[in-house]
Each structure stands twice: as C-alpha cells, then as structure tokens.
Amino acid sequence: MPSDYYEVLGVSRDADETEIKKAFRGLARELHPDVNGHDPEAEAKFKEAAEAYEVLSDAERRRTYDAYGHEGLRSGGYDPRGASSFGSLDDLLQSLFGGSGGFGGAFGFGGGGGPANGGDILVGVEIELADVVEGVRREVSFDAVSVCEHCHGNGAEPGTPIHSCEKCGGAGQLRAVSQTPFGQMVRAVTCDVCHGAGKVPETPCEVCGGSGRTPGERTTSVEVPAGIEDGQRLRVSGAGHAGDAGGQPGDLYVEVRVAADERFERDGTDLISLVSIPATEAMLGTTVTIPTLDGEREVELAAGTQPAHEEVLRGAGLPPLGGRRRGNQRLIVNVVVPTNLSDEQREVAERLDESLEDENLEPQHGEGLFSRVRRAFG
C-alpha cells in the first residue's frame, strides 16, 4: 500500500507551502544517494520523498489527493512511478536550494567549486564590570593561518612563473557526472591539483611550500563596546583564517566574558548591591557609604528603615548595548538583628520592648517584607 504523502514528509495535513518545502529540503539533504551511499534504502526513500513533494507542492494535485487519495491521482492521469520525471530533478533541487553546479554545489557536499574560503576563529576575552560603562579596547592573540608574506599568497617563489593548471584548464574546478535513478547528476568539485586557484606555480614558495598560507600566532586589537553582556560575541570580519588563493578569509569571533564583581549583581542595565546595618541604626536612621562603579557614595537611610528596603541611585548602573543612558543602582538594605547580647544590652533591649506600642510595629507604606524582596529582585 502506498505511503501517506504527509507522513513521508513529516508534515500535518494543514501544512502550508513553506512547511512542505522546508520538510522536503531536510529530507533531500538527509536521503540523497550521492551523500548517503551507506544506506541501501536511501534511493527508495529519496524517490518516495520526491514523489510526495511533487504532489503536495502542486495545489491541484494536492486537492485531488486529499479528496480521493492515490486512486484519485491515478484516475486523473498522474503516475507516481514517474515522479522522477520532474523534467530535471537537478533543476528542482536548484530551485529549492539555489546555486549552480548540481546537488553537490547547492548543498555544499563534495567540496564545491572554486577556491576554499578560510575558516572562522573563536577566542575569548575577559573584561571587568567597570569596563562595561565606557567600553574598552583589548588585544587578543590566537593561532591562525595567514597569507604567506614571502610569496604574498600566490604560492610561487618570487620572480618565478605561474602556469595555468593543466588538469582543470584554469577553471579551478572539475565536473563530476554520476548516474542516479532520477537521471544524470552533474556536480562541480574543486580541482585537487590547483585547489581551486586555476593556476600552479612552476617553483613553489620555499616558505609555505606553494600553499600561499602559513600558520602562526596573530594578535589583533578589539573594541569592546559599552553595555556588552556577559557571553556576547563580537565579529571581526575577515580576521579569521586565510582562504586558498582567491578564497575569502574567515571571520574572527570574540566571546566577551564580564568578570564577576562581588559588590554587585547585574540585572540588565541595573546593578543591585547590598548594605547591612544593625537594627538600632535602622530604627534611628543612619548614613552609609556604599561602592558604585563611579566611586564611593554616601546614602542617607531614614529612621524606621525596614528589611529589604530599596534605595535607587539614578544613573549609577550600566548603559544598554549601543546606548548611552545608564541604568540605576538599586541598594537593598539588610537589617541585622544583634546577637550575643551582654546583660546590660539585654536589659536595654527589654526596656525598649516593653515600651513599644502597636503603632511602632506597623509596616511602612503597607508593604510587607516578602513584597519588598520580590520587588527588589524581580
């Protein structure tokens, strides 16, 4: 019994055209015989997926299939066994994936044509929390493949000729033809002699051996912008590994780590800090000196300050990435209850306790402790 086309593509019956195309793209990558030769059933599965896509991507055929199933399609003159006759399966794949040179070129399999581009590089750099305020410049060192300075990347000993590659005729790529159940497939692959350059040096460079590239350590300066978040990456275009002659260099990615600062907890553009005062100072009021990213600052706490009370220092936080206006520093008050009282201290505390009235114990602003804590820490 023929398989259900929706199950073959793994989509629901109300899937739109975009979902159907996306599903077939994924299956084509997975099942194409050119890249899945180890699976003896790959060709049959690929043919089945192609058949399902041809039906479900055609509005009229899909309506017939939804109403009458496979019998309805055959009654209407559609032969599932001819699903490989898209006119050209290669044309179908190119229309789905773009590019030229067959399935291999469109999918990136088989090497592709032309010189290889350089790979990307990932390095890390650590900055202090204070550096986030204004941004900072840092130097990073890393191992990279660079253009050979001796031959300037052409692979030839200076002053010696460079000839057109005889194997590919200077094209830099070779065309590989293979037969599949769907017809002839043509793929462009990089020439294994000139590696896509189309030219071969008569006398290879003594430094790089004709590759045009040399490995080594490289150092570059990176501008870390204000407002950067921990773990964000910066991209330096073209600063990665050098490509083959004619190929584009890769990119450098710098992952920024913002060192922890025990004085603060970061909450977006806000900073949260904690100050502890004894219960007596909370009752009477006091002035505390607290650290900020701009230096120490004195903050007055009113008499009757409650646990988890929050003071807001406007503009003492961090800027957003790409912005200038800084967030706030939120100071959370921790009221410490004294312990290990002496006899004299206990006597004073007992007299105070006896003198307290109900009005002395009412929470300020009608807000309880847990409400203040939740508000402070989001």
Buried (B, 14 or more C-beta within 10 A) or exposed (E): EBEEBBEBBBBEEEBEEEBBBBBBBEBBBBBBBBBBEEEEEBBEBBBBBBBBBBBBBEEEBBEBBBEEEBEBBEEEEBEBEEBBEBEBBBEBBBEBBEBEBBBBBBBEBBBBBBBBBBBBBEBEBEBEBBBBBEBBEBEBEBEBBBBBEBBEBBBBBEEEEBEEBEEBEBBBBBEBEBEBEBEEBBBBBBBEBBBBBBBBBEBBBEBBEBBBBBEEEBEBEBEBBBBBEBEBEBEBEEBBBBBBBBBBBBBBBBBBEBEEBEEBBBBEBBBBBBBEBEBBBBBEEBEBEBBBBEEEBEBEBEEEBBBBBBBEBEEBBBBBBEEEEBBBBBBBBEBEEEEEEEEEEEEEBEEEEEEEEEEEEEEEEEEEEEEBEEEBEE
